[in-house]
């Protein structure tokens, strides 16, 4: 199992061992240019997994990627939009499926940070592309006041 990672800063499973203490690992940006999601990412041959954090009141602008994705919410609540579906608010214990090439967005509600497992196939790296074609920054919840966010 030798090889490079598709995502800069990710850890290659097999080359770097088989057991991973995610909470102790180096965190990387998982949506550079359109999202605030960050955390450690492990890549295998066919699947990548990240333990992601979205700070309260922040998240991802509408974006898509060529690989399908699953998110399992561990902590906090997310506003979720998936192209063609009604927007929903979800919390811990929710499993979200994002089909490949379908535009979607998720934003942490202003009351607390959101932690989730992100699982994607390896046909592409962890970072997608904003739907508007720009990488002009993340999304903020309409009720969020950044100057009141704790460090």
N, C-alpha and C positions, 0 to 999 in steps of 0.2 A: 504494500500500500504506500508507494512513494509518489510524491507529486506536490505541485503547488496548490495553494488555495485560490479559489475564484474571487474571494473577497479579501482585500488587503487588511491585514491585522487579524484575520481569522486563524484558528488553530486547526492543523490538519490531524484528524483522528488517525491513529495507527502510527504515523510518524512521530507524534508527540504523546503517545500512550493511549490508553483505552478508558481511563477513569478521569473525570474532570470535575473539580470543585468550582462550579460556575461562579459562585459568589466571591471567590478569591482571584478570579482571572481578570486580565486586562480587558477593559471595555472599549468598543469601537463604535463609531457612528454607523447606524444601520439604515439610514435614510438621508445621507448627506445631501443637503440642498432642498429637501422638501419635508423633512420630519425631524422630530427631537428624539426619536427612539435611539437608544444606545445600550450596549451590553456586550458580554462575551459571545462569540460565535464559534461553533465547532463544525467543521466540514468533513463528511465522510465521502465515499465514492458516489453515493446517490442521494444523500439527504444532508441538509444542514440544519442546525438547531442553535437558537440564540435565546438567552435569558435577557429580555429587553425591559427597559424602564422608559416610560414617558412621564416627565414631570407634570404635575397637576396643571390643568389649564392649557396644555400644549399637545401637539400631535402632528399628524401627517396631512398635508394637502392632498387632494385627489391625485392618485398616481396608479401605475400599473407596472407589471413585470411579466416576462414570458414564462415564469415558473409559477406553479400553484403554491398556495401557502395556507397553513393552519396557524391560528393563534389561540392559545389557551390562557384565559385571564386568571391570574393568581391573586391579584390584589387591586383594589380600586374599581372605578367604573369608567367605561368608554362610550363615547358617542360613535356609532358605527354606521357608515354609509357604504353600500355596495351597489354598483350600477344596476338599475332595474328593480331594486328592492327599496322598501320603506326604511327610512332612518330609524335606528333603535338605540336604546341605552342598555348596555349589558354589564354584568359584574362578575365577581369571582365564580369559577366553576363553569363559565361559558366557553364553549369551543366554537370558533369562527372559521369558516372556510372561504377563502378567496380564490376563485378559479383563475387560471392563467389568462392574462390579457384583459381582465375585467377591471375597470376603474373602481377604486375604493379609497376610503379615507377613514382614519380613526383618530379621535381626540380625547384625551383624558379630561374628565370633568374637573372643575376648579377646586373641589374639596380635598382631593388626595392624589398622590402619584399612582400610576398604574404599572404593575409588573405583569409580564406575560411571557409565555414560551412561544417563540416564533419557529415554525418548522416549514422548510421549503425544499422542493426537489433541487437537485444540483444542475439543472439545465441552464441556470443563470446564478449570479451571485446574490447577496442579501439585499443590495440596493436596486430599486427600480428607477422609473422616470416619471416625473410629474406630468399629469395629463395635459397641462397647458404648454408642455415642451420646454419650460424653464426650470431652473433649480434655484428659485428666488426666495427660498426660506420656508420654515415650517408654518403650521397653522396654530392659531390661538383660539380657545373657546371664547364665544362672544361675552360670556359673563366673567372672564378672567381679567384681572388687573395685574399686569406683570410687575409693577412697582411694589406690590404687596406680597410677592412670592418670597418665601423664605429661602435662604442660601443653602 
